[in-house]
Amino acid sequence: MIRLLRRAPRTGAALAAAVTSLSLLTGASSCGPEGLAGKPRAPRDAIQVWPADARRDVAVNDPLVVRVPDGRLESVRVVRTGEAREQPVPGRVSGDGLSWRPTAKRLAPAAAYRVDAVALDGHGRRTARHTTFRTRVPDERFLAYTAPENRATVGTGMIISLEFNRKVVDRAAVERAVEVTTRPRVDVVGHWFGAERLDLRPETYWKPGTEVTVRLRLRDVEAAPGVHGLQDRSFAFTVGRAQTSVVDAAAHTMEVRRDGDLLATLPVTAGTAKSPTYNGKMVVTEMFETTRMNSRSVGFGGEYDIPDVPHAIRLTSSGTFLHGNYWAGGVFGKSNVSHGCVGLRDVKGGSSRTPAGWFFDRTLVGDVVEVRRSEDRVVAADNGLGGWNLDWAQWRSGSALP
């Protein structure tokens, strides 16, 4: 139920990646290229969405609107993600192509929503927007937003993640109410990151083919004085093939291995010495064929605003992506020029025949990408699904259960 932890659908127009830093696994696109002077840039508000991105207290009667000031909306997809299976929200684009509204007049209570829109502006340039929001949960209730999605097939590095909408005081009671069963059997242990997030994983990466079911017996569990759970539901996922990739930031290469065998060594560009890429193990949490990357959304200046970054794969909630790059020229395999992401050669619009397209087509949410020999620190364990950077003793110490 955690939003965005999935591979984006391949519709006629690609959808956008997240531009928010408020939630557990969604964050702004922090990296971007050097030397973008003279490149066309889309207006910051090319696609406007209400409710505002990352709001957590939306009333059920608040309006839901997607709008562009000029040009036309090419595609709009809105889904409710708070159930075992995503529920599309029906709606229609206005006759002039400038706005989209849902058919229903009210939103569902205690629900999470995701909005993906693609538009052409008045100059014919494509831009994408992705936002999320949640409707209000009664003050005396709590619920968990979960990852991965129900019935997903994931990589062997997938970590189960629960984000709660209220601070949990009795962590042991809540953790005890989360049951994980696997086939074949493997021990799975929880680790708390603060009072609102519980991640769970085995000691080592999952074995390919493992079937995992997570049961949330949270209904009426008291997480804090007077605050009781709403949910009694399950979700399940299957572990796919084993693929891991290792980026050597100093050598400007990435080795991709499948079931231990080397598939390819790809030339890359990583973060500069001023804005280096994190070291450590990072887990793919979402994938988009096209995304917008805006430097201002993560505290940089106006260095870049790229509306159509192809083949974007999120690695951290703070905004580290592995993505296609069509603007940097011949830097791949030679130098590091990004603001912290890992770039693979691509073409404008993306192509399956480029290194970025090849890698994107062979990647699952839950795959591990490890960065070595960068000039930055190891990524924090709670930045995205960075829990594999803790050893087993450290991980177990974060459980509320004996």
C-alpha positions as a Markdown table, in Angstrom:
| # | Residue | x | y | z |
|---|---|---|---|---|
| 1 | Met | 0.0 | 0.0 | 0.0 |
| 2 | Ile | 3.0 | 2.3 | 0.1 |
| 3 | Arg | 2.6 | 4.3 | -3.0 |
| 4 | Leu | 4.9 | 4.1 | -5.9 |
| 5 | Leu | 6.7 | 0.9 | -5.2 |
| 6 | Arg | 6.3 | -0.5 | -8.6 |
| 7 | Arg | 7.2 | -0.5 | -12.2 |
| 8 | Ala | 5.2 | 2.1 | -14.0 |
| 9 | Pro | 2.8 | 0.8 | -16.6 |
| 10 | Arg | 3.8 | 1.2 | -20.3 |
| 11 | Thr | 1.0 | 3.2 | -21.7 |
| 12 | Gly | 1.2 | 5.2 | -24.9 |
| 13 | Ala | 2.9 | 8.0 | -23.0 |
| 14 | Ala | 5.3 | 7.3 | -20.2 |
| 15 | Leu | 4.4 | 8.5 | -16.7 |
| 16 | Ala | 6.4 | 10.6 | -14.3 |
| 17 | Ala | 8.4 | 9.8 | -11.2 |
| 18 | Ala | 8.0 | 11.3 | -7.8 |
| 19 | Val | 8.8 | 14.9 | -6.8 |
| 20 | Thr | 8.2 | 14.8 | -3.1 |
| 21 | Ser | 10.5 | 14.2 | -0.1 |
| 22 | Leu | 7.8 | 13.7 | 2.6 |
| 23 | Ser | 7.1 | 10.0 | 2.5 |
| 24 | Leu | 9.2 | 7.0 | 3.2 |
| 25 | Leu | 9.9 | 5.8 | -0.3 |
| 26 | Thr | 9.1 | 8.7 | -2.5 |
| 27 | Gly | 11.4 | 11.7 | -2.8 |
| 28 | Ala | 12.4 | 14.4 | -5.1 |
| 29 | Ser | 14.7 | 13.8 | -8.0 |
| 30 | Ser | 17.9 | 15.2 | -6.6 |
| 31 | Cys | 20.4 | 14.5 | -9.3 |
| 32 | Gly | 20.9 | 16.1 | -12.6 |
| 33 | Pro | 23.5 | 16.9 | -15.3 |
| 34 | Glu | 26.1 | 19.5 | -15.5 |
| 35 | Gly | 26.3 | 21.9 | -18.4 |
| 36 | Leu | 22.6 | 22.3 | -19.3 |
| 37 | Ala | 22.9 | 25.9 | -20.5 |
| 38 | Gly | 20.8 | 26.4 | -23.6 |
| 39 | Lys | 18.8 | 23.3 | -23.1 |
| 40 | Pro | 15.0 | 23.7 | -23.4 |
| 41 | Arg | 13.2 | 23.7 | -20.0 |
| 42 | Ala | 9.6 | 23.2 | -19.2 |
| 43 | Pro | 7.8 | 25.7 | -16.9 |
| 44 | Arg | 7.9 | 24.7 | -13.3 |
| 45 | Asp | 4.1 | 24.5 | -13.2 |
| 46 | Ala | 3.6 | 22.9 | -16.5 |
| 47 | Ile | 1.2 | 20.4 | -14.9 |
| 48 | Gln | -0.7 | 21.5 | -11.8 |
| 49 | Val | -2.3 | 19.0 | -9.4 |
| 50 | Trp | -4.7 | 19.5 | -6.5 |
| 51 | Pro | -4.5 | 18.3 | -3.7 |
| 52 | Ala | -0.9 | 19.4 | -3.2 |
| 53 | Asp | 1.8 | 16.7 | -3.5 |
| 54 | Ala | 2.4 | 14.7 | -0.3 |
| 55 | Arg | -0.6 | 16.1 | 1.7 |
| 56 | Arg | -1.7 | 13.6 | 4.4 |
| 57 | Asp | -4.9 | 15.2 | 5.6 |
| 58 | Val | -7.0 | 15.7 | 2.5 |
| 59 | Ala | -10.8 | 15.8 | 3.2 |
| 60 | Val | -13.0 | 13.5 | 1.3 |
| 61 | Asn | -14.9 | 16.4 | -0.3 |
| 62 | Asp | -11.7 | 18.3 | -1.4 |
| 63 | Pro | -11.5 | 18.7 | -5.2 |
| 64 | Leu | -9.1 | 16.5 | -7.3 |
| 65 | Val | -8.0 | 18.3 | -10.4 |
| 66 | Val | -5.2 | 18.0 | -12.9 |
| 67 | Arg | -4.6 | 21.1 | -15.1 |
| 68 | Val | -2.2 | 22.6 | -17.6 |
| 69 | Pro | -2.1 | 26.3 | -18.4 |
| 70 | Asp | -1.6 | 25.7 | -22.2 |
| 71 | Gly | -1.0 | 22.8 | -24.5 |
| 72 | Arg | -3.0 | 19.6 | -23.6 |
| 73 | Leu | -3.0 | 16.7 | -21.2 |
| 74 | Glu | -1.8 | 13.6 | -23.1 |
| 75 | Ser | -2.6 | 11.1 | -20.3 |
| 76 | Val | -3.8 | 11.1 | -16.7 |
| 77 | Arg | -3.9 | 8.1 | -14.5 |
| 78 | Val | -5.1 | 8.3 | -10.9 |
| 79 | Val | -5.3 | 5.2 | -8.7 |
| 80 | Arg | -6.3 | 4.5 | -5.1 |
| 81 | Thr | -3.4 | 2.5 | -3.6 |
| 82 | Gly | -4.8 | 1.8 | -0.1 |
| 83 | Glu | -6.3 | -1.6 | -0.8 |
| 84 | Ala | -4.8 | -5.0 | -1.6 |
| 85 | Arg | -5.2 | -4.2 | -5.3 |
| 86 | Glu | -4.9 | -0.8 | -6.9 |
| 87 | Gln | -8.2 | 0.8 | -7.8 |
| 88 | Pro | -8.2 | 3.1 | -10.9 |
| 89 | Val | -10.2 | 6.4 | -10.3 |
| 90 | Pro | -12.4 | 7.0 | -13.3 |
| 91 | Gly | -12.3 | 10.5 | -14.7 |
| 92 | Arg | -12.3 | 12.5 | -18.0 |
| 93 | Val | -10.3 | 15.2 | -19.7 |
| 94 | Ser | -12.2 | 18.4 | -20.6 |
| 95 | Gly | -12.9 | 19.1 | -24.2 |
| 96 | Asp | -10.2 | 21.7 | -24.5 |
| 97 | Gly | -7.6 | 19.2 | -23.1 |
| 98 | Leu | -6.6 | 21.6 | -20.3 |
| 99 | Ser | -8.0 | 19.8 | -17.2 |
| 100 | Trp | -9.0 | 16.4 | -15.8 |
| 101 | Arg | -11.5 | 15.7 | -13.0 |
| 102 | Pro | -12.8 | 12.4 | -11.5 |
| 103 | Thr | -16.2 | 11.1 | -12.2 |
| 104 | Ala | -17.0 | 10.6 | -8.5 |
| 105 | Lys | -17.7 | 13.6 | -6.3 |
| 106 | Arg | -16.0 | 12.4 | -3.2 |
| 107 | Leu | -12.7 | 10.7 | -2.3 |
| 108 | Ala | -12.5 | 7.6 | -0.1 |
| 109 | Pro | -11.6 | 8.1 | 3.6 |
| 110 | Ala | -8.3 | 6.8 | 5.0 |
| 111 | Ala | -6.9 | 6.1 | 1.5 |
| 112 | Ala | -3.7 | 6.8 | -0.4 |
| 113 | Tyr | -3.9 | 8.1 | -4.0 |
| 114 | Arg | -1.3 | 8.4 | -6.8 |
| 115 | Val | -1.6 | 10.8 | -9.7 |
| 116 | Asp | 0.5 | 10.4 | -12.9 |
| 117 | Ala | 0.1 | 12.8 | -15.8 |
| 118 | Val | 1.8 | 13.5 | -19.0 |
| 119 | Ala | 1.2 | 16.7 | -21.1 |
| 120 | Leu | 2.4 | 18.6 | -24.1 |
| 121 | Asp | 3.0 | 22.3 | -23.5 |
| 122 | Gly | 2.3 | 25.1 | -25.9 |
| 123 | His | 5.6 | 24.5 | -27.6 |
| 124 | Gly | 5.0 | 20.8 | -28.2 |
| 125 | Arg | 7.4 | 19.7 | -25.4 |
| 126 | Arg | 6.4 | 16.7 | -23.3 |
| 127 | Thr | 6.5 | 17.0 | -19.5 |
| 128 | Ala | 5.5 | 14.6 | -16.8 |
| 129 | Arg | 4.2 | 15.0 | -13.2 |
| 130 | His | 3.8 | 12.5 | -10.4 |
| 131 | Thr | 2.1 | 13.3 | -7.1 |
| 132 | Thr | 0.7 | 11.4 | -4.1 |
| 133 | Phe | -1.7 | 12.3 | -1.3 |
| 134 | Arg | -3.7 | 10.7 | 1.5 |
| 135 | Thr | -7.1 | 11.4 | 2.7 |
| 136 | Arg | -7.7 | 12.0 | 6.4 |
| 137 | Val | -7.7 | 9.1 | 8.9 |
| 138 | Pro | -9.8 | 9.5 | 12.1 |
| 139 | Asp | -7.7 | 10.8 | 14.9 |
| 140 | Glu | -8.3 | 7.7 | 17.0 |
| 141 | Arg | -7.3 | 5.3 | 14.3 |
| 142 | Phe | -4.0 | 4.3 | 12.6 |
| 143 | Leu | -3.1 | 2.3 | 9.6 |
| 144 | Ala | 0.0 | 1.1 | 7.7 |
| 145 | Tyr | 1.0 | 1.9 | 4.1 |
| 146 | Thr | 2.9 | -1.1 | 2.8 |
| 147 | Ala | 5.5 | -2.1 | 0.3 |
| 148 | Pro | 5.9 | -4.0 | -1.9 |
| 149 | Glu | 2.6 | -4.0 | -3.8 |
| 150 | Asn | 0.3 | -7.0 | -3.5 |
| 151 | Arg | 1.0 | -9.8 | -6.0 |
| 152 | Ala | 4.2 | -8.2 | -7.2 |
| 153 | Thr | 7.2 | -10.1 | -8.5 |
| 154 | Val | 10.3 | -8.5 | -6.9 |
| 155 | Gly | 14.1 | -8.8 | -6.8 |
| 156 | Thr | 15.9 | -10.7 | -4.1 |
| 157 | Gly | 16.8 | -7.5 | -2.2 |
| 158 | Met | 13.2 | -6.5 | -1.5 |
| 159 | Ile | 12.6 | -5.3 | 2.0 |
| 160 | Ile | 9.0 | -5.3 | 3.5 |
| 161 | Ser | 8.3 | -1.7 | 4.6 |
| 162 | Leu | 5.4 | -0.4 | 6.7 |
| 163 | Glu | 4.8 | 3.3 | 7.2 |
| 164 | Phe | 2.3 | 4.3 | 9.8 |
| 165 | Asn | 0.2 | 7.4 | 9.7 |
| 166 | Arg | 0.5 | 7.9 | 13.5 |
| 167 | Lys | 3.4 | 7.6 | 15.9 |
| 168 | Val | 3.6 | 4.1 | 17.4 |
| 169 | Val | 4.2 | 4.1 | 21.2 |
| 170 | Asp | 3.7 | 0.4 | 21.8 |
| 171 | Arg | 6.0 | -0.9 | 19.1 |
| 172 | Ala | 6.1 | -4.5 | 20.4 |
| 173 | Ala | 2.3 | -4.8 | 20.2 |
| 174 | Val | 2.3 | -3.5 | 16.6 |
| 175 | Glu | 5.3 | -5.6 | 15.5 |
| 176 | Arg | 3.7 | -8.7 | 17.1 |
| 177 | Ala | 0.6 | -8.1 | 15.0 |
| 178 | Val | 2.6 | -8.2 | 11.7 |
| 179 | Glu | 2.9 | -11.9 | 10.6 |
| 180 | Val | 5.2 | -12.9 | 7.8 |
| 181 | Thr | 5.1 | -16.4 | 6.3 |
| 182 | Thr | 7.4 | -17.6 | 3.6 |
| 183 | Arg | 7.7 | -20.7 | 1.4 |
| 184 | Pro | 10.4 | -22.0 | 1.7 |
| 185 | Arg | 10.6 | -21.0 | 5.4 |
| 186 | Val | 13.1 | -18.3 | 6.4 |
| 187 | Asp | 13.4 | -16.1 | 9.5 |
| 188 | Val | 12.2 | -12.5 | 8.9 |
| 189 | Val | 12.9 | -9.9 | 11.6 |
| 190 | Gly | 11.7 | -6.3 | 12.0 |
| 191 | His | 13.6 | -3.1 | 12.5 |
| 192 | Trp | 12.1 | 0.2 | 13.6 |
| 193 | Phe | 13.2 | 3.5 | 12.1 |
| 194 | Gly | 11.7 | 6.0 | 14.5 |
| 195 | Ala | 8.1 | 5.7 | 15.7 |
| 196 | Glu | 6.4 | 5.6 | 12.3 |
| 197 | Arg | 8.3 | 3.0 | 10.2 |
| 198 | Leu | 8.9 | -0.7 | 10.5 |
| 199 | Asp | 10.9 | -2.6 | 7.9 |
| 200 | Leu | 11.3 | -6.4 | 7.8 |
| 201 | Arg | 13.8 | -8.6 | 6.0 |
| 202 | Pro | 15.7 | -12.0 | 6.3 |
| 203 | Glu | 19.4 | -12.2 | 7.2 |
| 204 | Thr | 20.5 | -12.5 | 3.6 |
| 205 | Tyr | 18.8 | -11.8 | 0.2 |
| 206 | Trp | 15.7 | -13.8 | -0.5 |
| 207 | Lys | 16.1 | -17.0 | -2.6 |
| 208 | Pro | 14.6 | -16.8 | -6.0 |
| 209 | Gly | 11.1 | -18.3 | -6.1 |
| 210 | Thr | 10.3 | -17.6 | -2.4 |
| 211 | Glu | 6.6 | -16.8 | -1.8 |
| 212 | Val | 6.0 | -14.3 | 0.9 |
| 213 | Thr | 2.7 | -13.4 | 2.6 |
| 214 | Val | 2.3 | -10.5 | 5.1 |
| 215 | Arg | -0.7 | -10.5 | 7.4 |
| 216 | Leu | -1.6 | -7.2 | 9.2 |
| 217 | Arg | -3.6 | -8.1 | 12.3 |
| 218 | Leu | -3.8 | -4.4 | 13.3 |
| 219 | Arg | -7.5 | -4.0 | 13.9 |
| 220 | Asp | -8.1 | -2.8 | 17.4 |
| 221 | Val | -4.4 | -3.0 | 18.3 |
| 222 | Glu | -3.5 | 0.0 | 20.5 |
| 223 | Ala | -0.5 | 1.7 | 19.1 |
| 224 | Ala | -0.7 | 4.7 | 21.4 |
| 225 | Pro | -3.1 | 5.7 | 24.2 |
| 226 | Gly | -6.5 | 5.8 | 22.6 |
| 227 | Val | -5.2 | 5.1 | 19.1 |
| 228 | His | -6.3 | 1.7 | 17.6 |
| 229 | Gly | -5.6 | 0.0 | 14.3 |
| 230 | Leu | -8.0 | -0.2 | 11.3 |
| 231 | Gln | -6.6 | -3.0 | 9.2 |
| 232 | Asp | -6.9 | -6.8 | 9.1 |
| 233 | Arg | -5.6 | -7.7 | 5.7 |
| 234 | Ser | -2.9 | -9.5 | 3.8 |
| 235 | Phe | -0.7 | -8.9 | 0.9 |
| 236 | Ala | 1.7 | -11.2 | -0.9 |
| 237 | Phe | 4.6 | -11.1 | -3.3 |
| 238 | Thr | 7.0 | -13.5 | -5.1 |
| 239 | Val | 10.7 | -13.2 | -5.4 |
| 240 | Gly | 12.0 | -13.4 | -9.0 |
| 241 | Arg | 15.4 | -14.1 | -10.4 |
| 242 | Ala | 18.6 | -12.9 | -8.6 |
| 243 | Gln | 20.1 | -9.8 | -10.1 |
| 244 | Thr | 22.6 | -7.4 | -8.5 |
| 245 | Ser | 24.6 | -4.6 | -10.0 |
| 246 | Val | 27.8 | -3.0 | -8.8 |
| 247 | Val | 28.7 | 0.6 | -9.7 |
| 248 | Asp | 32.4 | 1.4 | -9.5 |
| 249 | Ala | 32.3 | 5.2 | -9.3 |
| 250 | Ala | 36.0 | 5.6 | -9.7 |
| 251 | Ala | 36.2 | 3.3 | -12.8 |
| 252 | His | 32.9 | 4.7 | -14.2 |
| 253 | Thr | 31.5 | 1.2 | -14.8 |
| 254 | Met | 28.6 | -0.9 | -13.7 |
| 255 | Glu | 28.7 | -4.7 | -13.6 |
| 256 | Val | 25.3 | -6.4 | -14.0 |
| 257 | Arg | 25.1 | -10.0 | -12.7 |
| 258 | Arg | 22.2 | -12.4 | -13.0 |
| 259 | Asp | 22.3 | -15.6 | -10.8 |
| 260 | Gly | 26.0 | -14.9 | -10.3 |
| 261 | Asp | 26.9 | -14.7 | -14.0 |
| 262 | Leu | 28.1 | -11.5 | -15.5 |
| 263 | Leu | 25.6 | -10.2 | -18.0 |
| 264 | Ala | 27.3 | -6.9 | -19.0 |
| 265 | Thr | 29.7 | -4.2 | -17.9 |
| 266 | Leu | 28.2 | -0.8 | -18.7 |
| 267 | Pro | 29.9 | 2.6 | -18.9 |
| 268 | Val | 28.3 | 5.1 | -16.4 |
| 269 | Thr | 28.7 | 8.6 | -15.1 |
| 270 | Ala | 28.2 | 9.2 | -11.3 |
| 271 | Gly | 28.2 | 12.2 | -9.0 |
| 272 | Thr | 30.9 | 14.8 | -9.1 |
| 273 | Ala | 33.3 | 15.4 | -6.2 |
| 274 | Lys | 31.1 | 18.3 | -5.1 |
| 275 | Ser | 27.9 | 16.2 | -5.3 |
| 276 | Pro | 29.0 | 12.5 | -5.1 |
| 277 | Thr | 26.9 | 9.4 | -5.3 |
| 278 | Tyr | 26.2 | 7.5 | -2.0 |
| 279 | Asn | 28.2 | 4.4 | -1.5 |
| 280 | Gly | 26.5 | 1.2 | -0.3 |
| 281 | Lys | 23.6 | -1.1 | -1.2 |
| 282 | Met | 20.4 | 0.5 | -2.5 |
| 283 | Val | 17.2 | -1.2 | -3.5 |
| 284 | Val | 15.2 | -0.3 | -6.6 |
| 285 | Thr | 11.8 | 1.1 | -5.3 |
| 286 | Glu | 10.2 | 2.4 | -8.4 |
| 287 | Met | 10.7 | 2.7 | -12.2 |
| 288 | Phe | 9.5 | 5.1 | -14.7 |
| 289 | Glu | 10.0 | 5.3 | -18.5 |
| 290 | Thr | 10.0 | 9.1 | -18.2 |
| 291 | Thr | 10.4 | 11.5 | -15.3 |
| 292 | Arg | 11.0 | 15.1 | -14.6 |
| 293 | Met | 14.0 | 16.1 | -12.6 |
| 294 | Asn | 14.1 | 19.5 | -11.0 |
| 295 | Ser | 17.0 | 20.8 | -8.9 |
| 296 | Arg | 14.9 | 23.3 | -6.9 |
| 297 | Ser | 12.7 | 20.5 | -5.5 |
| 298 | Val | 15.7 | 19.2 | -3.5 |
| 299 | Gly | 17.3 | 22.4 | -2.4 |
| 300 | Phe | 19.7 | 23.0 | -5.3 |
| 301 | Gly | 19.5 | 26.3 | -7.2 |
| 302 | Gly | 18.2 | 26.5 | -10.8 |
| 303 | Glu | 20.8 | 24.3 | -12.3 |
| 304 | Tyr | 18.4 | 22.0 | -14.2 |
| 305 | Asp | 14.8 | 21.3 | -14.9 |
| 306 | Ile | 14.6 | 18.3 | -17.3 |
| 307 | Pro | 11.0 | 17.3 | -18.1 |
| 308 | Asp | 11.8 | 14.0 | -19.9 |
| 309 | Val | 14.5 | 12.1 | -18.2 |
| 310 | Pro | 14.2 | 8.5 | -19.7 |
| 311 | His | 14.4 | 5.1 | -18.0 |
| 312 | Ala | 14.5 | 6.4 | -14.4 |
| 313 | Ile | 15.0 | 3.9 | -11.6 |
| 314 | Arg | 14.7 | 5.2 | -8.0 |
| 315 | Leu | 17.3 | 4.1 | -5.5 |
| 316 | Thr | 16.8 | 6.3 | -2.5 |
| 317 | Ser | 14.0 | 8.4 | -1.0 |
| 318 | Ser | 16.3 | 11.4 | -1.0 |
| 319 | Gly | 16.4 | 11.4 | -4.8 |
| 320 | Thr | 19.2 | 9.1 | -6.0 |
| 321 | Phe | 18.2 | 7.6 | -9.4 |
| 322 | Leu | 19.9 | 5.4 | -11.9 |
| 323 | His | 18.6 | 6.9 | -15.2 |
| 324 | Gly | 19.1 | 7.4 | -18.9 |
| 325 | Asn | 21.1 | 10.5 | -20.0 |
| 326 | Tyr | 20.9 | 12.0 | -23.5 |
| 327 | Trp | 22.5 | 15.4 | -22.8 |
| 328 | Ala | 25.9 | 14.7 | -21.3 |
| 329 | Gly | 27.8 | 13.6 | -24.5 |
| 330 | Gly | 30.8 | 11.3 | -24.3 |
| 331 | Val | 31.3 | 11.2 | -20.5 |
| 332 | Phe | 30.1 | 7.6 | -19.9 |
| 333 | Gly | 33.0 | 5.4 | -18.8 |
| 334 | Lys | 35.2 | 8.5 | -18.6 |
| 335 | Ser | 34.1 | 11.1 | -16.0 |
| 336 | Asn | 31.5 | 11.8 | -13.3 |
| 337 | Val | 29.3 | 14.8 | -14.0 |
| 338 | Ser | 26.0 | 14.3 | -12.2 |
| 339 | His | 24.5 | 15.8 | -9.0 |
| 340 | Gly | 24.5 | 12.4 | -7.3 |
| 341 | Cys | 22.7 | 10.0 | -9.6 |
| 342 | Val | 24.2 | 7.3 | -11.8 |
| 343 | Gly | 23.7 | 7.9 | -15.5 |
| 344 | Leu | 23.6 | 5.5 | -18.4 |
| 345 | Arg | 23.8 | 6.5 | -22.1 |
| 346 | Asp | 20.4 | 7.0 | -23.7 |
| 347 | Val | 18.7 | 9.1 | -26.4 |
| 348 | Lys | 15.9 | 11.7 | -26.1 |
| 349 | Gly | 12.7 | 9.8 | -25.7 |
| 350 | Gly | 14.5 | 6.6 | -24.6 |
| 351 | Ser | 15.4 | 3.5 | -26.5 |
| 352 | Ser | 15.6 | -0.2 | -25.6 |
| 353 | Arg | 18.8 | -0.3 | -27.7 |
| 354 | Thr | 20.8 | 2.0 | -25.4 |
| 355 | Pro | 22.6 | 0.9 | -22.2 |
| 356 | Ala | 19.9 | 2.6 | -20.2 |
| 357 | Gly | 17.0 | 1.0 | -22.0 |
| 358 | Trp | 18.7 | -2.4 | -21.9 |
| 359 | Phe | 19.2 | -2.2 | -18.1 |
| 360 | Phe | 15.7 | -0.8 | -17.5 |
| 361 | Asp | 14.1 | -3.8 | -19.4 |
| 362 | Arg | 16.0 | -6.3 | -17.2 |
| 363 | Thr | 15.3 | -4.7 | -13.8 |
| 364 | Leu | 12.8 | -5.4 | -11.1 |
| 365 | Val | 11.7 | -3.4 | -8.1 |
| 366 | Gly | 13.6 | -5.1 | -5.3 |
| 367 | Asp | 16.9 | -5.5 | -7.3 |
| 368 | Val | 20.0 | -4.3 | -5.5 |
| 369 | Val | 22.4 | -1.7 | -6.9 |
| 370 | Glu | 25.6 | -1.3 | -4.9 |
| 371 | Val | 27.9 | 1.7 | -5.4 |
| 372 | Arg | 31.6 | 1.5 | -4.5 |
| 373 | Arg | 34.6 | 3.8 | -4.5 |
| 374 | Ser | 32.5 | 7.0 | -4.5 |
| 375 | Glu | 33.7 | 10.0 | -2.5 |
| 376 | Asp | 30.5 | 10.0 | -0.3 |
| 377 | Arg | 29.5 | 8.2 | 2.8 |
| 378 | Val | 27.4 | 4.9 | 2.9 |
| 379 | Val | 23.8 | 5.6 | 2.3 |
| 380 | Ala | 21.6 | 5.6 | 5.5 |
| 381 | Ala | 19.7 | 2.5 | 6.3 |
| 382 | Asp | 16.4 | 4.4 | 6.3 |
| 383 | Asn | 17.0 | 6.3 | 3.0 |
| 384 | Gly | 14.8 | 4.3 | 0.7 |
| 385 | Leu | 15.3 | 0.6 | 1.4 |
| 386 | Gly | 18.9 | 0.8 | 2.6 |
| 387 | Gly | 18.6 | -1.8 | 5.4 |
| 388 | Trp | 21.1 | -4.2 | 3.7 |
| 389 | Asn | 23.8 | -1.8 | 4.9 |
| 390 | Leu | 23.2 | -3.0 | 8.5 |
| 391 | Asp | 24.7 | -6.3 | 9.5 |
| 392 | Trp | 22.3 | -8.9 | 11.0 |
| 393 | Ala | 23.2 | -8.0 | 14.6 |
| 394 | Gln | 22.5 | -4.4 | 14.0 |
| 395 | Trp | 19.3 | -5.2 | 12.2 |
| 396 | Arg | 18.0 | -7.5 | 15.0 |
| 397 | Ser | 18.8 | -4.8 | 17.6 |
| 398 | Gly | 16.1 | -2.6 | 16.0 |
| 399 | Ser | 13.3 | -5.0 | 16.7 |
| 400 | Ala | 10.9 | -4.4 | 19.6 |
| 401 | Leu | 10.5 | -8.1 | 20.2 |
| 402 | Pro | 12.9 | -10.3 | 22.1 |
